[in-house]
Amino acid sequence: MKNVLNKFVVFLFSILIMSCQDNRKSDSGEEEKECCKKDSSINTVASSEILDESIFNLTSDWKTQYNEIIKIQSLQGKVTVAAMVFTHCEGACPRIVADIQRIEKSFTPDELKNIQFLLISMDPERDTPERCQEFAKEYQLNKNWTLISSSEESTTEIANVLNVKVKKLSSGGFDHSNTIHIVNQQGLITYQQNGLEQEPEGAIKSVRHLLEK
């Protein structure tokens, strides 16, 4: 009888040990899952960090044609087709706008939801929000287009970042580079179309490649 009782106690004890081990494994598994979740979150944050070369590092304030104050960083998340112009320009700037419109027409309405068009004024003194709105209306620029202006200091800063040469003339106009910039969703310049009335295949290909990422 005593042997039977001893065997029963050993049996119960072994079941208790197995149960504890299973619980520990379960707890460990939950901890691993929680750990993986944390790692995934960290990777997501890291992937959205702004790189040193990004134009989104610029901290200056800009006014849109709607008199809204924005920072360049607010443009992240979409592919940006950008150029520096001034609205009183009668020569190169209207042709730059026309060249960008050629790029715009190459994309479907669904694709255009992820593309934005940015005109950066090099003439902040005269390019007020009201004037920019008039310009947008004159050239039939839709809501995908944003026209911005800022201080002379901020204008010089972004011209340097974009490598656009701007020289103010005594007549009030400007000598400037005629460049269209393709900027990715993180603010990095991936392509530049230089010159007027250029075939836009390279710019279109660059935008399409960024949309596919």
C-alpha positions in Angstrom: 0.0 0.0 0.0 2.9 2.3 0.9 4.5 1.6 -2.5 1.3 2.5 -4.3 1.0 5.7 -2.4 4.6 6.7 -3.2 4.1 6.0 -6.9 1.0 8.2 -6.9 2.9 11.1 -5.2 5.7 10.8 -7.8 3.2 10.8 -10.6 1.5 13.9 -9.3 4.8 15.6 -8.8 5.9 14.9 -12.4 2.7 16.3 -13.7 3.2 19.5 -11.7 6.7 19.9 -13.1 5.6 19.4 -16.7 2.8 22.0 -16.2 5.3 24.5 -14.8 7.6 24.0 -17.8 4.8 24.5 -20.3 3.8 27.7 -18.6 7.4 29.0 -18.7 7.6 28.2 -22.5 4.3 30.0 -23.1 5.5 33.0 -21.1 8.8 33.0 -23.0 6.9 32.8 -26.4 4.8 35.8 -25.5 7.9 37.7 -24.5 9.5 36.9 -27.8 6.5 38.1 -29.7 6.4 41.3 -27.7 10.1 41.8 -28.4 9.5 41.3 -32.2 6.8 43.9 -32.1 9.1 46.4 -30.5 11.8 45.7 -33.0 9.4 46.2 -35.9 8.3 49.5 -34.4 11.9 50.7 -34.2 12.6 49.7 -37.8 9.6 51.7 -39.0 10.7 54.8 -37.2 14.3 54.4 -38.6 13.0 54.0 -42.2 11.1 57.3 -42.0 14.1 59.4 -40.7 15.1 62.3 -42.8 18.6 61.9 -44.3 21.2 64.7 -44.2 21.0 65.4 -47.9 17.2 65.8 -47.8 15.6 69.2 -48.6 13.2 68.4 -45.7 16.0 69.4 -43.3 15.3 73.1 -44.2 13.5 74.7 -41.3 12.4 78.0 -42.8 8.8 79.1 -43.1 7.2 79.5 -46.5 3.9 81.0 -47.6 1.7 79.3 -50.2 -0.6 80.9 -52.8 -3.4 80.3 -50.3 -1.5 82.4 -47.6 -0.8 79.3 -45.6 2.5 79.1 -43.7 4.3 75.7 -44.3 7.7 74.1 -43.9 9.3 72.2 -46.7 9.1 69.1 -44.5 5.3 69.1 -44.8 5.7 68.0 -48.4 7.2 64.6 -47.6 5.3 61.4 -48.5 4.8 62.3 -52.2 7.0 62.5 -55.2 7.7 66.2 -55.8 8.3 67.8 -59.2 9.9 71.2 -58.4 11.4 74.3 -60.0 12.5 77.8 -59.0 10.7 80.6 -60.9 9.4 84.1 -60.5 5.9 85.1 -61.6 7.0 88.4 -63.4 9.2 86.4 -65.7 8.2 86.6 -69.3 10.8 84.3 -70.8 12.1 81.1 -69.2 9.7 80.6 -66.3 6.5 80.2 -68.4 8.4 77.6 -70.4 9.5 75.8 -67.3 5.9 75.6 -66.2 4.9 74.3 -69.6 7.7 71.6 -69.3 6.4 70.5 -65.9 2.8 70.4 -67.4 4.1 68.0 -70.0 5.4 65.7 -67.2 2.0 66.1 -65.4 0.0 65.0 -68.5 2.0 61.7 -68.6 0.4 60.3 -65.5 -3.1 59.0 -64.7 -5.4 60.6 -62.1 -4.6 57.8 -59.7 -0.9 58.3 -60.2 -1.2 62.0 -59.7 -2.6 61.4 -56.2 0.9 60.6 -55.2 2.7 63.4 -57.1 2.8 67.1 -56.3 4.1 70.1 -58.3 6.1 72.8 -56.5 7.1 76.2 -57.8 9.5 78.0 -55.5 9.7 81.8 -55.9 13.1 83.4 -56.3 11.4 86.8 -56.0 9.9 86.9 -52.5 9.5 90.7 -52.6 7.0 90.7 -55.4 5.7 87.1 -55.3 3.0 87.5 -52.6 0.3 84.9 -52.1 -2.1 87.0 -54.0 0.3 87.3 -57.0 1.1 83.6 -56.9 -2.6 82.9 -57.0 -3.0 85.1 -60.0 -0.1 83.2 -61.7 -1.7 79.8 -60.9 -5.0 81.0 -62.4 -3.2 82.4 -65.5 -1.4 79.1 -66.2 -4.4 76.9 -65.2 -2.5 75.2 -62.4 -4.7 72.8 -60.4 -4.7 71.9 -56.8 -1.8 69.5 -57.2 0.4 72.6 -57.6 1.8 74.6 -54.7 3.5 78.0 -55.2 5.7 79.2 -52.3 7.7 82.2 -51.3 9.8 83.1 -48.3 12.5 85.5 -47.1 15.5 86.3 -49.3 17.7 84.3 -46.9 15.5 81.2 -47.1 15.3 81.6 -50.9 19.1 81.7 -51.2 19.4 78.7 -48.9 17.0 76.5 -50.9 18.7 77.7 -54.2 22.0 76.4 -52.8 20.5 73.1 -51.8 19.0 72.6 -55.2 22.1 73.9 -56.9 20.1 76.6 -58.8 22.1 79.7 -59.8 20.1 82.9 -59.2 21.4 86.4 -59.9 19.2 89.5 -59.4 19.3 92.1 -62.1 19.1 95.8 -61.8 15.9 95.7 -64.0 14.2 93.7 -61.3 14.4 90.4 -63.1 16.7 87.4 -62.5 19.3 85.3 -64.4 18.7 81.8 -63.2 19.2 78.1 -63.9 16.4 76.4 -65.8 16.1 73.2 -63.9 13.3 70.9 -63.0 14.0 68.7 -60.0 12.5 65.3 -59.2 12.5 64.8 -55.5 11.6 61.5 -53.8 9.2 61.0 -50.9 12.1 61.5 -48.4 13.2 64.8 -49.9 16.2 63.5 -51.9 16.8 64.8 -55.4 16.8 61.8 -57.8 16.8 63.5 -61.2 17.3 67.0 -62.7 16.1 68.1 -66.1 18.3 71.0 -67.3 17.4 73.4 -70.0 14.1 74.5 -71.6 11.8 72.5 -73.8 13.7 69.3 -73.2 12.2 65.8 -73.9 10.8 64.8 -70.4 11.3 61.0 -70.7 14.1 61.0 -68.1 12.0 63.0 -65.6 8.9 60.8 -66.3 10.9 57.6 -65.9 12.3 58.9 -62.6 8.9 59.8 -61.2 7.4 56.4 -62.3 10.3 54.6 -60.7 9.6 56.4 -57.4 5.9 55.6 -57.6 6.6 51.9 -57.9 8.7 51.8 -54.7 
